[in-house]
Amino acid sequence: MKKYFIKKTIPVLVSAMFALTGIAQQKPTYNNFQKSLDSVFRSLKSNKTLDPSVEQSKKLNNLLEKMVEGQLASTKKSMNEQAALSEKSYRTWSKQNNGSAGDWNLIAHMQGIPTPIAELPVAGNTDVDARYKPFYDKVERAKNQLRDVVNKHNLYQQVYDKEGQQGLEKRAMAASDKSAVVRQMGGTQQLVNMTDAERKAAAEKMKRNIQQDPSLLTQTGGDAGMRDMQYKLMNDKAYQEKFKKMSESEKQAEMKKYMTIKPATGVANRDYSKMEKPSFEVDELLLRTGKRMQEVTSVYSSMISLTRDAIENMKTNIQNWAEATVKSIPMVELGEVGHDKDPQQMRALHQTSMMMYYQLSKAEIAMQAISWAHYVAGSKAATGELDEFASNFKWGQGKESQMFDGTYDEPKMATAISGSYDLMVQIARISESITGDAKAAQKQSEEKY
């Protein structure tokens, strides 16, 4: 059984929380939060049997639960508003995959990620390892299948087997020499022979030249907008003259106008043998997918931060209340032991804290589960286009001439698909952590004190 770290650890003895010296004491403000804790504390300290009945415990827990919900209402509202707004940016792929077609089933696998168990009593009786291991095994089998396909059609390995490392290097240098940028810097061999300082100086010079005249670039860049601009510079004399007369800031602004990620116009199952020009739709697809996932991840991180800040604020309020309450508990005579704080009231304080931290754990884990659900929904929307593209992608059509010119798509697709599997495992790990924390919180609440 894994051990799960719980940030909201409940102290075994409440008095131990206040043993440290040098902590600034704050006079509590008696709002609804503290009034609810006072109400529970008074009810428990008046109980001569020390242990509350089932009915009394339920009533007091309900009181604290409603108070916590009220305290977190605005935070939950902000979280949902963020998630709703983000959908406008990452749901840019209109066709949502049905999760059943294709060889790689990225969306189908995402739909199979075990959801976190946020209900603490249910999580307390859950075998966490047994719940998640089958999914991890399933993803590992899918990655092995992908590895087999990639290895079967790996042109780099095929060339290496025939020509060795020398053959690969020779082909790489020949492809590099076709680049206008490399030719401007003297060619591949000259670059190899340069010192680090010479290479850095040449790169800086080339950078300045490109800023002055982007047409120095070949039409093999990954951005469709910039390729449009390059084509215009090379074929439109009027535009060329206009560009040359622009100031540096105007040139930068003009280039930014073209720096956009445009939708792909081709299809995944292209026939390499009939291609007249290099295709960059895979690059653009991966850029779009990456941009969507950045947005999804950013929103998820923000939702988690909102949760953490709200919970930490409530923990501070609990500590402030407990510190003030300890001060109000009278000293009593305990016979041979001497004088100490009234044991019954200290026990009631501990019971109140136990109940409060339990309700706080319930709320925190529920909010984490809400954030997780938005993360999964966003990830599926962001990955939908890649899933459909990958499902129709034909392997084994690459040519050796494409290995080093940026148009050999199979390694790119393999990396993208494998990255999606890694994302699924990451999402499942988050779910597992939420379930594990819920289980630990439940078990902790059941301990005798």
C-alpha positions, 0 to 999 in steps of 0.5 A: 500500500502506498503512503499518501502525504496529507497536507492537512495533518490533524495533530494528535494532541491539539495542545501540541499545536500551541507549544511553540513559542514566538508565534504572534497571537491574533485576537479572533474576529467572531465571524460565522466561521468562528461562531460555528466552531464555538458552537461545536466546542460548547456542545462537545465540552458539555457532553459528560460522556466525552464521546458524542452520540452518532446523532450529535456527531452528525448534527455537528458535522453538518453544521461545520460542512455548511459553514465550509461550503459557505466559506468556499462558495466564491472560490468555487464560482471563480474556478468554474468561471475560469474553466468556462472561459478557457473552453473558448480557446482550447475547443478550436477543433470542431470535430470531437472524436467519438473515442472508438475509431483508429489504431491509437485511440487517444481519446478512448484511452483518456475516457478510460482514466479512472476518476478520483474517488472524492467521497472520503468514506468510499475512498477509505474502503478503496484498494487504490493500487488495484483501481489504477494499475490496470489503466497503467498497464493498458497504456504501457501496452499501447506504448509498446505497440507504438514502439513496434510500429516505429521500429519497423519503419525507422529509416534512421535505423535502416540507413545505419544498418546499411551505411553505419554512422558515417552514412547518417552523418553524410546524409545529414550534412548534405541536407543541411547544405540545402538550407539557405541559412547554412549556405549564407554561413558558409556551408555545413563543413565550414560550420563544423570547422569553426570555433565556438566563437566564430560560430556564434559570430556567424549566427549573430550576423545571420540573425541580423541579415534575416531581420533585414530580409526574411526572404533569406529563409527557405520555404521550409519554416514551420509557420504557414504565415511566415511562408506566405510572407517569404513567398510574397517577398520573393515574388511581389516586387512592390511589396519587396521595395515597400518592406526594404523602406520600412523601419526596424520596428515596422518590419517587426510589426509586419512579421508579427502580422504573418506569425499565425498558426493556420489550420491544416489543409491537407490530410493525414494519409498523404502519399509521399510519392506524389508530394511535389513540395514539402508538407508541414501540416504535421508541424502545424498540427502539433503547434496547435495541439501544444497551444491548446494544451498550454491553455488547458494546463494553465487553467488547471494550475490556476484552479488548483492555486485557488483551491490551495489558497482558500484551504490554507486561509481556512487552516490559518483561521482554524489555528487562530480560533484554536489558539484563542480557545486554548487561552480561554480554557481554565486551569484546574487541579489534577491531584498529584499531576498538579495544575493544567488546562481542563482535560475535558475542555481540551478533549472537546477542543481536539474533537472540534478540530478533528471534525473541522479538519475532516470537513476541510479535507472533504472540501479540498478533495472535492475541489481537486476532483472538480479541477481534475474533471475540467483538466480531463475535458480540456485535454480531450478537446485539445487532443481531438484533432491529433487523435483523428490525424493519428488514426488516419496516418499511414506509416512506412511511406517516408523517403530517405531524402526526407530524413533530415529536411524536416518533412519526415513526419513519422518520428514527429507523429511517434513523439506526439502519440507517445507524449499523449500517452504520457499525458494520460499517465500524468492525469491518472497519477493526479487522480490516484493522488486525490483518491489516496489523499481521500483514503488517508483522510478518512482513515485518520478521522477514524483513529481513536483519540 
